[in-house]
Amino acid sequence: MKILYGITKSNFGGAQRYVFDMALGAKKAGHEIAVLCGGDGPLIEKLRKENIRVIPLDTMERDISLSKEIASFFQIIKVLDEEGPDIFHINSSKMGGLGGVAGRIAHVKKIVFTAHGWAFNEPRPVWQKIIIKFFVWLTLLFSHKIICVSEKTRRDVSGWPFIKKKLKVIYNGLEKFDLIPRTDETFTVGTIAELHRIKGLDILLTTWSKFIKNYQAKLIIIGGGEERENLQNMANNMGISDSVIFKGFIDNARSLLSTFDIFVLPSRSEAMPYAPLEAGLAGLPVIATSVGGIPEIIENNAGGILIEKENPEALLSALIKLYENADLRKSFGENLKKKVETEFSLDKMLQDTLEVYK
């Protein structure tokens, strides 16, 4: 098959990781692959290293601009006419909306949309959520098949008109990866996340300011994003900057999971994040909010501890519980590792998705 993947941005968050893994896996399976994306980020570099053809979409940006959206729309149609793909697999909200309509106009045989999360689940005014739901519904209507990365993602839209039969749940998957040797024995709590408000890292810092008063530890935050300066200022104002290390974006950050004792993800909204899967494969216990598909990864008090979002006190209790019990950390880490290896493999994700293309 000739498969064209489309995604709005070329940074390397969860959706970009998914596109990279799918493109590489489909190429190894013998299909002809190209990736259409905006920006000039690390996704493009990683694809080119694997000799996967990249088609830049220079007018596509995350921010809303009517003139650029119109330009992007016609550019997508042009690419589809020139490429003539059998499958147009679109990812992210903007590429999903524009790409779905463009794919229908260009008479693409099969348009597949992967829902990596719903923007209407994020903290927003009600009127914004209504508008977003309408445009999401249009995206789903124009797609022939819709891959949901969690059961929760599927349930959120399964009752919408003309949608239910298109939905299929396929979990994100990953394969084993190398970990660097640990040299620093300081007790370490860590997270890997894009630094956006939705990740709840302000809640983590608020909690940390209380935790660090009574315990010797450090907090490592890996990732870049628009909230980095605000979070650093917050740590400085709280007087905890000596124990909080902002590492910024690190390529192959998951290799550093061996330097953590506990992984924390206090998100306000998620679909099926890679970070707790990677933490589980590294044998770490995870503390995470019970949002989106996270409870499908972590069984509470078995592979980690689930807490309510926006709840610093619950997060503090969970940190103390795991800090004080090494056996519990080990047990949770082992249980989560087994679950990730069994239910969230890269091979299964690839095989199930290639079946959707048929």
N, C-alpha and C positions, 0 to 999 in steps of 0.2 A: 504494500500500500504506500501511497504518497501521503505523508502526514505533515500538516503545518500546525505548530503550536503557537498560540498567541497569548501574550501577557503584557500588562500595562507598563510596568517598571522593570528595570534590569538590575535592581539591587539584589541582595541575596537573603531575603526573608523566606518564610515557609513556603509560600506559593512558588517562588523562584526555584527553591530546592526541588519542589515537586516537578516543575517543568524540566529542570535539568535531568533529574532521575528518569523521567518518562522518555525524554528525547534520547538519552544515552541508551536506555534499555530497549527502546523500539529500534534504534539504529543497529544494536547488536543482534536483534531478532531478524534483521534483514530488510527493514523498511527504509524508504527514502524520507529523510527528515530535514525540516527547516524550522527555525524559530523566529517569529515576528515579535519584536518588542521595542518599547520606547526607552530613552535614556542611553547612558553609556557606562553601565555599572559592571560589577564583577560577574554577573550571570553571563554576559557576552564573552568575557575573557575565558571563563570556564568552558563554555560551549565551543569556542574556537580551538581551545587546547585539545578537545576531543574530536576535532575536525567536523563539527556540526555546523552547518551553514546558518548564518544569522542574517536576518533581513531587518535593518534598523527602521524604526518608525519615528522619524525625527520630530513629528508634531505631537506625539503622544506624551502627556504628562499626567501626574496624579491630580494636580490642581485643576479646577474647572475653568475652562476658557472656551467660550462658544465658537470663536473663529478657529481655534486649534482642534476642537472636537469635529467640526465640519471638515477641516482639512484631513484629519486622521481618518474619518469615515471614508472619504473618497480614496485615500491612499490604501486603505485596507481592501476596498473593492478592486482597485488596480492590481494589488498583489495577488488577490485570489484569482482574478482573470488570467494573470500571467502564469501563476503556479499551477492552477487547476488541481488542487489537492483532493484526494478521496475523503480525507478526514480533516476538519478544521477544529482543533481542540483548544478552546478558549478558557482563559483563567483570569480572575480578578474582575471587579465590578465594571470598570470602564471598558476594558477589552471585551468583556462579556456582552455588554449592551450594544456597543458599536459593532463588534464582530458578529454578533448574532444576526442583526439586520443585514449587514454587509454580506454575510454568508448566504442568506436567503436570496438576496438580489443576484449574487454571483452563481446561484444554483449549485452550491456545494452539496455533494451527496449526503454527507453526514456531519452535523455540527454537534460537538460534544462540549458541554460546559461543566467544569468542575467548580463546585461551590466550596470555597475555602473558609467560608464564614459569611454571616449576613450582617451588613452594616446596620440593619434595623434593630439588632440586638445590642448595639452599643448605646451607652448613655447619651441620649439626644432628646430634644423637644419632641412632643407627640406629632406635631405637624410635619417635622422632618421625617419621622419614621413612616408616616402615611405615604409621603411622596416617594421615599426610597422603596417601600414595598411595591408600589405601583410599577416602578421601573425594573425592579427585580422580577416581577411577574412577567413583564414583557420579555426580558432576557430569557426566562425559562420557556415561554411560549415559542420563541424563535429557535430554541435549541431542540434537536431531535432526541438527545439523551442528556441526562443530568447526573453527574457523579457527586454524591454527598460524602464528605470525608468522615462523617459520624452519623449515628442513628439520630442524635439530637438535631443535627443539621437537616436530616430528612424530615423529621417530625414537624419542624418549624414551618414547612411549606406543603406538606402532604395533603392538606385539606383545601388547597387553593384550586380554582377551576382549571381543568384540562392539564394538570401537572402530574398527578400521582403515578400514572403508568410509565412516565419517563424516568423516574427516580431509581437510582441504585446506590447502595452504600458500599464504598470501597475505602477501607482504612489506608491512611498514609503508611508507608512501609520504609524500613531501612535495613541495611546490612551492617555487619560488624565493622568496627573501625579501630584504629590504633590509638592508644592513650599514652601520653608522655609519662615518664617515671616521676613519681612525687618526691620532692626533696625537702619541702617545708612542712613540718609537722604541726604548725599552728592550726587550731580548729578553724575550719573554713566553711562558711555558708556562701553559696553562690547561685547566680542565675545567668542565663544567656537569653537575651531578648532584645528586640528593637525598642529603643527608648521612646516609646509613645505612651500617652496617658492611659491607653486601654490596658497596658501591661501591669498597672497598679504598683509601680515601683515607689511611688510616693508613700503608699501604705507600708511597703517594706522598710523604707527609711524611718518612718514614724515608729514602727515596731522595733527596729534596730536601736533607736535612741534609748529605748527602755531596756532592751535585752543586754546591751553592752555595759550597762551600769553594774551588773552582777556577774558577768561571765567574760572570760578571756577568749576572744575570737576575732576573726576579721570577715568582712563581707566583700565579695568580689562580684562586680557587675560587668558583664561582657556584652557589648553591643553599642551601636551608634544610633542616633536618631534625634528628632527635633526637641526632645525633652532633656537632653544631656545637661545643658547649661543650668536649666531650672533645678534638676536633681542635684547637681553639684553644689549649687547655691543653698539648696535645702539642707544638705549634709553639713555645709560650713556653718549655717545659721544654728543648727542643732548642736554644733560642737562635736560631731562624730566623724569628721573627715579623716581623722587619724586611723580609724578602723574600717573605712569604706574605700575601696579601690575601684575606680572607673577605668576599665581597660580599653574602652572603645571597641570598634569593630575589629575582630581578629578572624582571618581566614582559617577555616577548619577549627573553630573555637571548641568544638566538641572534644578534641584531643586533650583539652585542659580539664575535663570533668574529673579526671583522676586526682586533681588537686583539691576537690571539694569533699566535705563530709556530709553535707545536706544540700539538696537542690530545692530552690523555692521558686514558684511561679504564681504570684498573687493577682492574676489577671482579672479584669472586670468583665471581659468577654473573650471567648475563644471558640474555635470549631474543633480542630484536631491538631494541636501544636506538635511540632517535631521535638521541641526541647525536652519535655518530660519523657518522651520515648527514648531519646539519646541518653538522658540521665539514667533511665532504667537499664538500658543496655550496658551502661558503665557500672551498674551495680549499686547505684545510689538510692537512698530513700528520698522521696519527694513530698514536699508540702505544697499543695496547690489549692486554688479556689475551685469549688464545685460548680463550674460553669461549662457550657458547651459540651464537647465530647470528652472532657477530662475525666469524668467518672467512668467512662468506658475504658480508660487506660488504667486508672488507679482505683483499686478497691480500698475503701477507707479502713485504716488500721490493719491492712494486710500488705499493700505495696507502698503505703505512705499514709499521709494524713490529709483529708479534705476539709476545707474550711469555707465559711461563707465569704463572699467578696466584701470589700470595704469593712473588714473586721480586724483591726490591729490587735485587739485583745486575744482573739482566737489564734491568730498567727503567732503571737508571743507565747501562748500556752503550748502550741505545737513545737516551736523551736526549743523551748525548755525541756519538753518531754523527750525529744530526740537527742538533745545535747547531753542529757543526764543518763541516757541508756544506750550504751554501745551495742549491746545484744539486739535491741530493738532496731537500731539502724541497720545492722547486718541482716536481720531477718527480713525487714521491709525491702532492702535492696535486692536480696536474693529472689524474693517472691516476684518483684516487679520485673527483674531481668528475665525470669522464666516466661512471664506473660508476654513481654515484648517480643521475645524470640519466637514464641508460638503463634501469636495473633497479628503481629505487625511486621511481617517480613517484606522486604523489597520485591522478592520474586513473586509473592502473592499479589501485591499491588500491580505489578507489571502484567501478570497473566490475566488478572480479572479485568484490567482496563483494555487490554488488547482484545478481549472477548467482546467488550462493549463496542469496539470499532467495527466488528463484523456485521 
